[in-house]
Amino acid sequence: MDIKVLGPLEAYQNGRTIAPSAAKPRQILALLALQVGQVVTVPALIEELWGMNPPRSALTTLQTYIMQLRRRIEAALSTTSAGGAKEVLVTRYGGYMLDLTPEDVDVQRYERLAVAGTRALEQGDNEAGSRLLRAALEIWRGQALVDVQIGLRLGIEVTRLEESRLAVLESRIEADLRLGRHNTLLSELAVLAARYPIHENLCAQYMIALYRSGRQWRALEIFKSLRQTLVDELGVEPSARLQHLQRAILNSDPSLDESMFLTQAGLAFTP
């Protein structure tokens, strides 16, 4: 089976879609896919579907949705497949579980690559770190579960995944900066700085890339813009770390050209 949640929800078995069109069964499939190989309890599923005020018929209705999902899975299974839908969408004491391998779900592949890339960076292998983290990010096809109705449980999971995605992106950019790829990062960092105008780590990475590309004045403008936004919107000054970076750029500090400057200055992001 192939299930994708890092973007629009997709689920295929033998080339046939098993993703339902109805909102609540889609929520169930998404939540089960995010916790593949683990039991999702009935209370958790009910909370996802109806929040804190479920109807009296919630349990019966949930069982109906599970039956509908199994029918779609059964229809997609080949006639030679061992077992049936009940061995894929399994009933366990207190809940249900998708009994699939981690490689069947894109989020599992993403997290495996992200962990491997982070480990490579920690071991000083920036080339492998950049490659693995880039591969992890390429699995994403848009906002996670963008076409699924989001309840309490899925909301937590989507937030976690989007934060993970941003963290992995920061780490990949750091790896590329260590590898001297500052020129090729400029356009990407310009977009990210506009999208996340008060994100200090991305701002620091953009400032470093600009400085190393011979655009010291522009790096200082980025700091000024971030400071103004922080003061206007939050009433706070940039962190001491970012102010240290600004002073280093003003003074053309030779350490700015060192590959590990962000890490040494405490500005590197560590997942």
Secondary structure, DSSP 8 states (H G I E B T S, - for coil): -EEE-SSS-EEEETTEE---SSHHHHHHHHHHHHTTTS-EEHHHHHHHHHTTS--TTHHHHHHHHHHHHHHHHHHHS-TT-SS-GGGTEEEETTEEEE---GGGBHHHHHHHHHHHHHHHHHTT-HHHHHHHHHHHHHT--SSTTTTS---HHHHHHHHHHHHHHHHHHHHHHHHHHHTT-HHHHHHHHHHHHHHSTT-HHHHHHHHHHHHHTT-HHHHHHHHHHHHHHHHHHHS----HHHHHHHHHHHTT-GGGGSTTHHHHTT-S---
